[in-house]
């Protein structure tokens, strides 16, 4: 039987988020003892655990059919892979940072400076785009200490909260890239594997659509249905069901979490009663 092989990071936050996404899609991975390869119990998928920076090459060389990887690693490696889906987690940015005491007039500050980074390809592209000539010093790990020990004038590194920069007396001055986890694939897949991938993406998107959505049920007098329908458009329009009590109906709809309290207030003002709010696990279109 044809199986789709997905490469994900061995450990860390990206691993946890990737495994959660696969699990929410109803795919159960038989991990057992920690190992390089694990098969799903109920879906034609197997998971290959790799270092994040090895995933783009593994997919390009078809050691894995698809992979979940940080966009920053995909762009740094410049392998022949394409983004199938942006996943919305493991967000960060790649930024230039300089000592806090330095005045910063603009990107021309970096001309002639030495910049420490683990992402020389992305940095070079950014500097070239901005006509900056700088010395790129490639190091791995603890990039942020480079200015403090005299190894470089500035750094180019991943920034999430910015706390690491603050603790090393650095300030972020230029953002070169906003990155997140992406699902990548080679330029072509076999028909059989593409069908498996399409089903997997369908499941992921069903879960994704349900996030931050609430299913709402309420009772209202019939003369208020038109007014309430304007407040609750739902996926197409609210479901309206007559109640046993004459002159009243039950309305069912879906609302976004961000609009929740504003909508509830409007519903109460129209005379809606018995409002019930239920979380949604999946939405199938």
N, C-alpha and C positions, 0 to 999 in steps of 0.2 A: 504494500500500500504506500502511495506517495505521502511523504511527510515534508512539512515546511520547517526549516531550521532557523531559529532566531538567535542572534548573539546579543547578550546583555552583559553589563558590567558585573564582575565577580562579587564585589561587595560595595558598601557605601550607600548613600542616599539615592543615587541613580538606580542601583540594583533594587532597593526597596520600592521605589516608585514604579519601576518597570514591572516587578512581580505583582504589585498591587493592581496595576492596570490589566495584566493578563488574567489575574484572579477575578476581577470585576467583570471581565468578558466571559466568565463561566468556564474558564480553562483551568483544570486542576493539574498542577505539575507535581510529579512524584520525585521529590528531592531526596528523601532518604538521607544517607550520609553525604556530606558535601562532596560533589564531584564535578568534573568538567562538563559532562553532558547529562541532561535529565529530560525524560519524556513526559508528555501529558497523558493523563489517564483517559480523557474523554474527547480528545481533539487531535487531529493529525499534525502535532507540533512537538518539536523538541527544542530545548534551550541549551545553548552553548555559552558557558561562562568564560568571559575574557576580560583583560584589562581594557578600560575605556578607549585608550589610544590605539589598541590593536583592532578594534571593531571595524573601522572603515576599510582597512585592507582585507580583513577576513570576508567582508561582504563583496568587495570588488573582485577578490580571487575566487568567490563562490565556495569558500569554506563554510560560510553561512549564507542562507538565502536572503535574509533581511537582518537588520540590527537596530537596536535602540541605543543612541549615542548622543553625547552633547554636540550641539551644532558647532561649537568652537573646535572640537576635535575633528569633526568632519572637514571643516574648512582648512584647518591646519595641515591635515594629511593630504588634501587634494587628490583623493582617490576617485576612480571613475564610478561614483555612486550617485543616486538621486534621492531627494527627499520625497517620501510618499505621504507623510503626515507629520504636522507639528503637534507635539503632545502636551504642551502647556505646563510642564513641570520641570524641575531642576533649572530654574531660570537664574541667570547671572549676566554679568557684562564683562567685557575685556576692556580695561582702561589703562591709561597712562597716569602715573602718579609721581609726584616730585616731593622733596622735603618741604615740610610745613612752613619753614622759615623763608623759603624762596618766593620772590615776587613772580607772578606769572602773567606776562603781557599777551600771550597767545601761543599758538603752536610753533611759531618760529623759535621759541625758547629752546626747542630740542635740537636745533641745528648745531652740529659739532659735539653733541653730548653723547655719553655712553649710557645705553638703556639695557637693563638686565631683564630677561624674559625667558619663559618656557614656550613661547608661541612666536618664534621668529618669522614664520611665513605670513601670518596675519598681520604682525607688526610691520613688516617690510611693505606689504601691500598698502597699509594705511599711511605709512610715511611717504611712499612714492606718490600716492594719490594727493597728498598735501604738500608735495615738493619739499620735503624735509630730508636733509642729509644727516644721518646720525649713525653711531657705531652700535650695532646690535650685539650684545654679549649674552650668549645662550647659556643658561644654567637650569638645573632641575631641582625643584624643591626650595622652599624658604627664599623665594625671590625678593620678598619684602624687606629682608635685612640688608640687601646689597648696598643701598645708599649709606646706611649707617656704619658699615665697615669699610667704606671707601672703594667698594668694588664697582660701583656705577653711580651716575648722577641721578638716574630715575629708574622706574620700573614699568613694565607692561605686564599686567597679570589679571587673573579672575577677581572680580569684586562681587560680593553678595550683599552683606550688611554694611561693609566698610569699616568694621571694628578692627580688623587686622591692620589696615592702613593707619588708623588712629593710634593704635598701640605702638606702631613703629614710626610715629611722628611724620607721616606722609599725608598728602592731600591729593585727591583725585581731580585731574584737570581736563582730561579728554576721554570720551567714550568712543572706542573704535567699533565695538560690536555688542549687540544685545543677543544673548544666546539662550536656548532652551533645549530640552530633549527632543530629538526628531527620530522618526522611523525612516530608515534608509533601505534601499534595495539596489541591486545592480540594474543596468539599463534594460535588461530583459529577463523575464522568468518564463519557465515552461507554462503551458496552458493549465496544467493540473495544479502547479504551485500558485499560480496567479489566482485561481479559484479559491484556494485555501486562504490566501492573503485577503482577498475581497471579503470573505466571510468573517475573518478576524477583524478587519477594519469596520465592517458593518456592526459587529458586536461592540467594539470600542466606542463607536460614535453613538450607539444607543445609550450606553452608560453616560457618555459625555453630555448628551442632550439633557439627561435627567438631573445632572448636578445643578444645584442652586435653583431648582424648580420645586414647586409645591402643588399638590392636588387639593383643590378646595371644593367643599360641598356646603351648601347653605339652603335655607328655606326663605321664601319671599312671597309677598302678595302678588297676584298675577298682574295687577296694574303697574307694578314696579319692574316687571321683567325687562321691558325695553330699556329702561334706564340702567339696570344692572348689567344687561348684555353689553352695553357700551363701555362699562367699567371692566368687564371680564370677557375679552375677546377670545381667550383660549387659543388652541392650536388652529381652529377655524372659527368656531363659535361655541359658546357654552351649551352643554346638554341640559335640556329642560324637561322635567318629568312631573306630571300632575301628582299632587298629594291626595290622600283620602279626604282631607279637610277641604271642602269646596272653597275655591278662590285663592288657593295657595299652590305653589310648585316648588320643587327642589331643583337647584341649578348646580351643575358640576363643571369645573374648569381647571386650568393650569395657570399659575402665576409665577413670576420670577421672584426669587428671594429678595433682591434689591428693592422691589416695588411692594413688598409684602405689607408693611404697616400703613403705607399710604393708601393702598387698595382696601385694606380692612376698614380703615376710617371712613372711606367713601361708601363702602357697603353698609356699614352700620347706619350711616346718615340716610340711606334709602329705605331703611326698615328691614334689612336682612336680619334673620335670626338663626340660631342653631348652627353657627359657622363652625365647620370642622376642617382642619388642615392636616394633610397626610403627606409624609415624604414620598418621593418617587424614586424607585430603584432603576428603572430603565424606561426609555421612550422609543417605541418602534414606529417608524414612518414607512 
